[in-house]
């Protein structure tokens, strides 16, 4: 470790948050060397200091978003703070340092390529759901590309092989059809299984819901696996959704009860996505313990595939009030749409946070926030404010980097929000949209 180690130990002992920056400034070999020399209480303290440093960085990030939203800009605008993405990346790097697992970014959640050079410094690659995502991951992110498809198309499969390192099948029938072609290219072949347990309450997001099409159930795996044992290098499951390590622990208990006797046959097991590991209250120590114990027990490489966690709270959607109408209450119509620009608000559904707002009754002035489309239900929610809203006022919706840009639409001909990054306090526009983007999608 050299001369820095006593100083770092002293910072841990005195609970100095600057130790987080010191830790991540070290090369990988020295970081791992430092961890090996720390006592368990010191490692636990380091974990908490890293999380505390991240929390403070996000507090500062919120002030940056508020400050820049008051300046001149075209709205609606997705604004992504690269410094906050890096804070999330550091949490993932720490988990990798502690466990030796590999972490891939799920492109289905977020795919803004301008931030890929930053992210690939910390992550091991990307996971894709089909040809376009696999190609994007291969060409723009680099490193490993793991592709899972519910069912692969014949006219895309050979091209897909060019952009993937792991191909994960959703059924033995697809493995039977494409397995030989996959093996001839030297790719690692996996099968997605249903671990038989999930705590996702909304069936829209529950891969273990009754009659789910995702993952081979144990009964079929038991029947089919002996015929394919030599062809499969790993197992994949994905049943979490914005959940913690305690839920993963229960999922693993079910997984091991059903598939534990097979795991030593494989080289890797992919724990899928939905791990909210960059959330402030996430139990990192439990996650680290679960991964480490699993690797030690079975001797396999473990992969995680978070998507939302990569950019959690690192982006906002800035909108402008364009009118205020009355119908039983004050209704502010903004230039951003729940239906078109933040579709999960209606799909999940959930109520996003607006900076400076409160719940109904919490602040003096109550407004329903609605979008500009003709959809009657294009409503974000009800919010209270300290001051009345007027046309021209800016609203900053938090946590809008994930499942927004990748899912938005031009419904009603509403223009797509611009996309920009915030770098060292300055906004850099990545993409502006206009009429041609709407017209060309219509055929």
C-alpha positions in Angstrom: 0.0 0.0 0.0 2.9 2.4 0.5 3.0 5.5 2.6 -0.6 6.4 2.1 -2.0 3.5 4.1 -1.5 5.0 7.7 -3.1 8.3 6.5 -6.1 6.4 5.1 -6.5 4.4 8.2 -6.4 7.6 10.3 -9.1 9.1 8.1 -11.3 6.0 8.5 -10.8 6.1 12.3 -11.7 9.8 12.5 -14.7 9.3 10.1 -13.2 11.8 7.6 -15.4 11.6 4.4 -12.5 12.7 2.2 -11.2 9.1 2.5 -13.8 8.2 -0.2 -12.0 10.4 -2.8 -8.6 9.0 -1.6 -9.8 5.5 -2.0 -11.1 5.9 -5.6 -8.0 7.8 -6.6 -6.0 4.6 -6.0 -5.4 2.1 -8.8 -7.3 -1.2 -8.6 -4.5 -3.2 -7.2 -3.9 -0.7 -4.4 -7.6 -0.4 -3.5 -7.8 -4.2 -3.1 -4.6 -4.2 -1.2 -6.0 -1.6 1.2 -9.2 -3.6 1.7 -7.1 -6.7 2.6 -5.3 -4.8 5.3 -8.3 -3.3 7.0 -10.1 -4.9 9.9 -13.8 -5.8 9.4 -14.9 -2.7 11.5 -12.7 -0.5 9.4 -14.1 -1.9 6.2 -17.6 -1.3 7.5 -16.7 2.3 8.4 -15.2 2.8 4.9 -18.5 1.6 3.4 -20.4 4.2 5.4 -18.0 7.0 4.6 -18.2 6.2 0.9 -22.0 6.3 1.1 -21.9 9.5 3.1 -19.6 11.2 0.5 -22.0 10.2 -2.2 -25.0 11.5 -0.3 -23.3 14.9 0.1 -22.4 15.0 -3.6 -26.0 14.5 -4.5 -27.1 17.3 -2.2 -24.7 19.6 -4.1 -26.0 18.2 -7.4 -29.6 19.1 -6.5 -28.4 22.7 -5.9 -26.7 22.7 -9.3 -29.9 21.5 -11.0 -31.9 24.3 -9.3 -29.4 26.9 -10.3 -29.1 26.0 -13.9 -32.9 25.6 -14.3 -33.3 29.3 -13.6 -31.1 30.3 -16.5 -31.9 30.6 -20.2 -32.8 27.3 -21.9 -35.2 25.6 -24.2 -37.6 23.3 -22.4 -38.6 20.6 -22.0 -35.0 19.4 -21.3 -33.6 16.1 -20.0 -30.4 17.2 -18.1 -27.9 14.6 -16.9 -25.2 15.5 -14.4 -22.1 13.5 -15.2 -20.6 14.1 -11.8 -23.6 12.3 -10.2 -23.3 9.4 -12.6 -19.7 9.0 -11.5 -20.8 8.9 -7.9 -23.1 6.0 -8.7 -20.3 4.3 -10.7 -18.0 4.5 -7.7 -20.5 2.6 -5.5 -20.5 -0.1 -8.2 -16.7 -0.1 -8.3 -16.6 -0.6 -4.6 -18.9 -3.6 -4.8 -16.6 -5.0 -7.5 -13.5 -4.4 -5.4 -15.0 -6.1 -2.4 -16.4 -9.2 -4.2 -14.7 -9.7 -7.6 -18.1 -9.7 -9.3 -18.7 -8.1 -12.7 -21.3 -5.4 -13.2 -22.9 -4.6 -16.6 -25.1 -1.6 -17.4 -28.6 -2.4 -18.6 -29.2 -0.4 -21.8 -32.9 -0.8 -21.6 -32.9 1.7 -18.7 -30.5 4.3 -20.1 -28.6 4.5 -23.3 -27.2 8.1 -23.7 -23.9 7.4 -25.3 -22.3 10.7 -24.4 -21.8 9.4 -20.8 -20.5 5.9 -21.9 -16.8 6.9 -21.8 -17.2 7.8 -18.1 -19.2 4.7 -17.3 -17.0 2.2 -19.0 -14.1 3.3 -16.7 -16.0 1.5 -13.9 -18.2 -1.1 -15.4 -17.5 -4.4 -17.3 -19.8 -3.8 -20.2 -23.5 -3.7 -21.0 -26.5 -6.1 -21.2 -28.9 -5.9 -24.2 -32.3 -7.2 -25.1 -31.8 -7.5 -28.8 -29.9 -6.5 -31.9 -30.0 -2.8 -31.6 -29.0 -2.6 -28.0 -26.3 -5.2 -28.5 -24.9 -3.2 -31.4 -25.0 0.0 -29.4 -23.3 -1.6 -26.5 -20.6 -3.1 -28.7 -19.9 0.0 -30.8 -20.4 2.8 -28.2 -19.6 1.3 -24.8 -17.2 -1.6 -25.5 -16.1 -4.3 -23.2 -18.6 -7.2 -22.7 -22.0 -7.4 -24.2 -24.5 -9.9 -22.7 -27.6 -10.3 -24.8 -30.9 -11.9 -23.6 -34.0 -12.0 -25.8 -37.4 -13.4 -25.0 -37.2 -14.9 -28.5 -34.6 -14.2 -31.2 -35.5 -13.4 -34.8 -34.0 -15.5 -37.5 -33.2 -12.5 -39.7 -31.3 -10.8 -36.9 -29.6 -13.6 -35.1 -26.4 -14.0 -37.2 -25.8 -10.2 -36.9 -26.5 -10.3 -33.2 -23.7 -12.8 -32.8 -21.2 -10.2 -34.1 -22.1 -7.8 -31.3 -22.4 -10.2 -28.3 -20.1 -12.0 -25.9 -22.8 -13.9 -24.0 -26.1 -15.1 -25.6 -28.7 -16.0 -23.1 -31.7 -18.0 -24.2 -35.2 -17.9 -22.8 -36.2 -21.4 -23.7 -34.6 -24.8 -24.6 -36.4 -24.7 -28.0 -34.5 -21.5 -28.9 -31.3 -23.0 -27.5 -31.9 -26.0 -29.7 -32.4 -23.8 -32.8 -29.5 -21.4 -32.3 -27.1 -23.1 -29.9 -24.8 -24.6 -32.4 -24.4 -21.3 -34.3 -23.7 -19.6 -31.0 -21.0 -22.1 -30.0 -19.3 -22.0 -33.4 -18.6 -18.3 -32.9 -17.0 -19.0 -29.5 -19.7 -17.1 -27.5 -20.7 -18.1 -24.0 -24.2 -19.6 -23.9 -26.6 -19.2 -21.0 -30.2 -20.0 -20.2 -32.6 -17.8 -18.3 -34.4 -19.6 -15.5 -37.4 -18.7 -13.3 -36.1 -18.8 -9.7 -39.6 -19.4 -8.4 -39.7 -16.4 -6.1 -40.3 -12.6 -6.5 -41.5 -9.8 -4.4 -42.5 -7.4 -7.2 -46.1 -6.4 -6.5 -47.0 -4.9 -9.8 -47.4 -7.8 -12.3 -46.4 -5.6 -15.2 -42.9 -5.8 -13.8 -43.0 -9.3 -12.2 -41.1 -11.9 -14.2 -42.4 -14.6 -11.8 -46.0 -13.7 -12.2 -48.4 -16.6 -13.2 -47.9 -17.6 -16.8 -44.9 -15.4 -17.2 -43.1 -15.8 -20.5 -39.7 -14.9 -19.0 -37.4 -17.7 -17.8 -37.6 -21.5 -17.8 -39.5 -22.9 -14.9 -37.8 -25.6 -12.8 -40.0 -28.4 -14.0 -39.0 -27.9 -17.6 -35.3 -27.2 -16.7 -35.2 -30.5 -14.8 -36.6 -32.4 -17.9 -34.5 -30.6 -20.6 -31.2 -29.7 -19.0 -29.5 -33.2 -19.2 -29.7 -33.0 -23.0 -28.0 -29.6 -23.1 -25.6 -29.8 -20.1 -22.5 -29.5 -22.2 -23.8 -26.5 -24.1 -24.7 -24.2 -21.2 -22.0 -22.0 -19.6 -24.2 -20.1 -17.2 -27.6 -19.4 -15.7 -29.4 -16.0 -15.7 -32.3 -14.8 -13.5 -33.9 -11.4 -13.2 -36.7 -10.9 -10.7 -35.9 -7.7 -8.9 -37.4 -4.3 -9.5 -36.0 -1.3 -7.5 -35.3 -3.7 -4.6 -32.7 -4.2 -1.9 -30.3 -6.9 -0.9 -32.7 -8.3 1.6 -35.0 -9.2 -1.3 -32.1 -10.6 -3.2 -31.3 -12.8 -0.3 -34.7 -14.4 -0.3 -34.6 -14.8 -4.1 -31.2 -16.6 -3.8 -32.7 -19.0 -1.2 -35.4 -20.0 -3.7 -32.9 -20.1 -6.6 -30.5 -22.4 -4.6 -33.3 -24.7 -3.5 -34.3 -25.3 -7.1 -31.0 -25.0 -9.0 -28.2 -25.2 -6.5 -27.3 -28.8 -7.4 -26.6 -27.6 -11.0 -24.6 -24.4 -10.3 -21.2 -26.1 -10.1 -21.7 -27.2 -13.7 -21.4 -23.6 -14.8 -18.8 -20.8 -15.2 -21.1 -17.9 -14.3 -24.5 -17.0 -12.8 -26.1 -13.7 -13.7 -28.2 -12.2 -10.9 -29.9 -9.9 -13.4 -31.0 -6.3 -12.7 -33.3 -4.4 -10.4 -30.6 -4.0 -7.7 -31.1 -0.5 -6.3 -27.5 -0.5 -5.0 -26.9 3.2 -5.4 -29.9 4.2 -3.2 -28.8 5.8 0.1 -30.5 3.2 2.3 -29.3 0.2 0.3 -27.5 -2.4 2.4 -24.2 -2.7 0.5 -22.7 -4.9 3.1 -25.4 -7.5 2.7 -25.1 -7.4 -1.0 -21.3 -7.9 -0.7 -21.8 -10.8 1.7 -24.3 -12.5 -0.5 -22.1 -12.3 -3.7 -19.0 -13.3 -1.8 -20.7 -16.3 -0.2 -22.2 -17.4 -3.5 -18.9 -17.2 -5.3 -17.0 -19.1 -2.6 -19.7 -21.8 -2.4 -20.0 -22.5 -6.1 -16.8 -21.2 -7.7 -18.5 -19.2 -10.4 -18.3 -15.7 -11.7 -21.3 -13.5 -10.6 -22.7 -10.8 -12.8 -25.1 -8.0 -11.9 -27.0 -6.0 -14.5 -28.3 -2.8 -12.9 -29.7 -0.2 -15.2 -31.7 2.3 -13.1 -29.0 2.3 -10.4 -26.4 3.5 -12.8 -28.1 6.9 -13.2 -30.3 7.0 -10.1 -31.1 10.6 -9.3 -28.4 11.8 -11.8 -30.8 13.4 -14.2 -33.8 15.7 -14.2 -36.5 16.8 -16.6 -36.9 20.6 -16.7 -40.3 21.9 -17.8 -42.0 25.3 -18.1 -45.5 26.3 -17.0 -47.3 27.4 -20.1 -50.8 28.1 -18.7 -52.8 27.8 -15.5 -56.5 26.9 -15.7 -59.2 26.3 -13.1 -61.7 23.5 -12.8 -62.4 22.8 -9.1 -58.7 23.5 -8.4 -55.7 25.2 -10.0 -54.3 23.2 -12.9 -50.8 24.1 -14.3 -50.2 22.9 -17.9 -46.6 22.4 -18.6 -44.6 21.8 -21.8 -43.6 18.3 -20.7 -46.0 15.3 -20.9 -46.4 12.4 -18.5 -47.7 10.3 -21.4 -45.0 11.2 -23.9 -41.9 12.1 -21.8 -42.2 10.2 -18.5 -44.4 7.2 -19.4 -43.6 5.2 -16.2 -45.5 7.9 -14.2 -48.7 6.5 -15.8 -47.6 2.9 -16.3 -46.3 2.0 -12.8 -47.9 4.4 -11.7 -45.9 6.7 -9.5 -45.6 10.4 -8.5 -42.3 12.0 -9.4 -40.7 14.6 -7.1 -40.6 18.2 -8.2 -37.9 20.2 -6.5 -39.2 22.7 -4.1 -42.7 21.2 -4.0 -44.7 19.3 -1.3 -47.5 16.9 -0.9 -51.2 18.1 -1.0 -51.7 20.3 2.0 -48.0 20.6 2.9 -47.5 24.0 1.3 -49.9 27.0 0.7 -50.6 26.7 -3.0 -52.0 23.5 -4.5 -51.8 22.6 -8.2 -52.5 19.7 -10.4 -49.7 19.4 -12.9 -50.7 18.3 -16.4 -49.2 17.8 -19.8 -50.0 19.5 -23.2 -51.4 16.4 -25.0 -55.1 15.7 -25.7 -55.0 12.7 -23.4 -57.3 13.5 -20.5 -55.1 11.4 -18.2 -51.9 13.2 -19.1 -51.6 14.2 -15.4 -48.3 14.1 -13.5 -50.0 14.6 -10.1 -51.0 17.1 -7.4 -48.3 19.2 -5.8 -48.2 22.1 -3.4 -45.9 25.1 -3.6 -44.8 28.0 -1.4 -45.7 30.5 -4.1 -48.4 30.6 -6.8 -47.3 29.2 -10.2 -47.4 31.4 -13.3 -46.7 30.9 -17.0 -42.9 30.9 -17.5 -42.1 29.2 -14.1 -39.7 26.3 -14.3 -40.4 22.9 -12.7 -37.6 20.4 -12.1 -38.7 16.8 -12.0 -36.1 14.6 -10.3 -34.7 11.2 -11.2 -35.6 11.3 -14.9 -32.5 9.9 -16.6 -33.7 6.3 -16.5 -36.7 4.8 -18.4 -37.6 8.2 -19.8 -35.3 9.0 -22.8 -35.3 5.3 -23.8 -39.2 5.1 -23.7 -40.5 8.5 -24.7 -42.7 9.1 -27.7 -43.9 11.8 -30.1 -47.6 11.1 -29.3 -49.8 13.9 -30.4 -46.9 15.4 -32.3 -45.5 16.8 -29.0 -41.9 17.6 -29.4 -39.4 15.4 -27.7 -37.3 17.1 -24.9 -33.8 18.1 -25.7 -31.1 16.0 -24.2 -28.1 17.7 -22.4 -25.4 16.9 -19.9 -24.2 19.1 -17.1 -20.4 19.2 -16.9 -18.6 21.3 -14.4 -21.7 23.5 -14.0 -22.2 24.1 -17.8 -24.9 22.7 -20.0 -23.8 20.9 -23.2 -26.7 20.1 -25.5 -26.4 16.6 -27.0 -29.5 16.5 -29.2 -32.4 18.8 -30.1 -35.5 17.4 -31.7 -38.0 19.0 -34.1 -40.7 18.4 -36.7 -38.6 16.2 -38.9 -38.1 13.7 -36.0 -41.9 13.5 -35.7 -42.6 13.3 -39.5 -40.0 10.7 -40.3 -41.4 8.2 -37.8 -44.8 8.2 -39.4 -43.7 6.5 -42.6 
